[in-house]
Amino acid sequence: MGLASCIVFFAVFRATPFSVVSAAGLVTWAAYQFRRSTGAKPMTLETWRKYKDEAFRPKVFTDAPRQRSSGPIRRPCGRRSPSNRR
């Protein structure tokens, strides 16, 4: 993908020293990312299920009040006077 992007870039635009260095950096970075992603040991199915269940477990919401009071936030709103619009 990175090499194809660089080929299209050089086919469309003029090659300058900056663009050549940028293209080399892009191809190097893409190759490193590809090597890193394919070199890792894949997860087992059981490990993936545990990871997925932990990440997407249902959230529990209760009606219990929050620990912090919302007093400092509500006080400035209560002091506001109505605007003089007709």
VMD Tcl script that draws the C-alpha trace (Angstrom):
set ca {
  {0.00 0.00 0.00}
  {2.76 2.44 0.90}
  {4.82 1.59 -2.19}
  {1.78 1.97 -4.46}
  {1.05 5.39 -2.93}
  {4.62 6.50 -3.56}
  {4.53 5.32 -7.19}
  {1.29 7.23 -7.82}
  {2.73 10.30 -6.08}
  {5.86 10.33 -8.24}
  {3.81 9.70 -11.41}
  {1.67 12.76 -10.68}
  {4.12 15.20 -9.04}
  {7.72 16.24 -9.60}
  {10.33 14.46 -7.49}
  {12.15 16.72 -5.03}
  {14.63 15.71 -2.34}
  {11.97 16.24 0.33}
  {9.41 14.08 -1.48}
  {11.96 11.29 -2.02}
  {12.89 11.26 1.68}
  {9.21 11.37 2.66}
  {8.41 8.46 0.34}
  {11.31 6.41 1.72}
  {10.12 7.11 5.26}
  {6.56 6.12 4.37}
  {7.62 2.83 2.79}
  {9.93 2.05 5.73}
  {7.20 2.80 8.27}
  {4.63 0.71 6.37}
  {7.05 -2.22 6.12}
  {7.81 -2.00 9.84}
  {4.12 -1.94 10.74}
  {3.40 -4.89 8.46}
  {6.30 -6.90 9.90}
  {5.20 -6.06 13.44}
  {1.59 -7.09 12.79}
  {2.47 -10.39 11.13}
  {5.26 -11.29 13.56}
  {3.05 -11.37 16.65}
  {1.75 -14.70 17.87}
  {-1.99 -14.86 17.17}
  {-4.42 -15.23 20.06}
  {-6.09 -18.53 20.73}
  {-9.85 -18.68 20.39}
  {-10.32 -18.98 24.15}
  {-8.07 -15.98 24.84}
  {-9.94 -13.92 22.23}
  {-13.30 -14.80 23.80}
  {-12.10 -13.74 27.25}
  {-10.72 -10.48 25.85}
  {-13.94 -9.77 23.94}
  {-16.17 -10.60 26.91}
  {-14.15 -8.30 29.16}
  {-14.17 -5.44 26.67}
  {-17.84 -5.66 25.72}
  {-19.41 -6.80 28.98}
  {-22.73 -5.18 29.89}
  {-22.46 -2.06 31.99}
  {-24.44 -1.91 35.23}
  {-26.22 1.36 35.98}
  {-27.87 1.92 39.34}
  {-30.19 4.55 40.76}
  {-27.81 5.23 43.62}
  {-26.64 8.86 43.87}
  {-23.17 9.72 42.72}
  {-20.42 10.23 45.25}
  {-19.65 13.80 44.23}
  {-22.30 16.45 44.64}
  {-23.18 18.64 41.70}
  {-23.51 21.71 43.91}
  {-20.62 23.77 42.48}
  {-21.97 23.28 38.98}
  {-25.58 24.13 39.75}
  {-24.88 27.24 41.83}
  {-23.74 29.48 38.95}
  {-26.70 28.37 36.83}
  {-29.13 29.29 39.62}
  {-27.73 32.83 39.91}
  {-28.27 33.67 36.26}
  {-30.90 36.29 35.70}
  {-33.36 35.99 32.84}
  {-32.47 37.92 29.72}
  {-34.38 41.04 28.73}
  {-35.82 39.82 25.46}
  {-39.20 40.77 24.13}
}
mol new
graphics top color blue
foreach p $ca { graphics top sphere $p radius 0.5 }
foreach p [lrange $ca 0 end-1] q [lrange $ca 1 end] { graphics top cylinder $p $q radius 0.2 }
display resetview
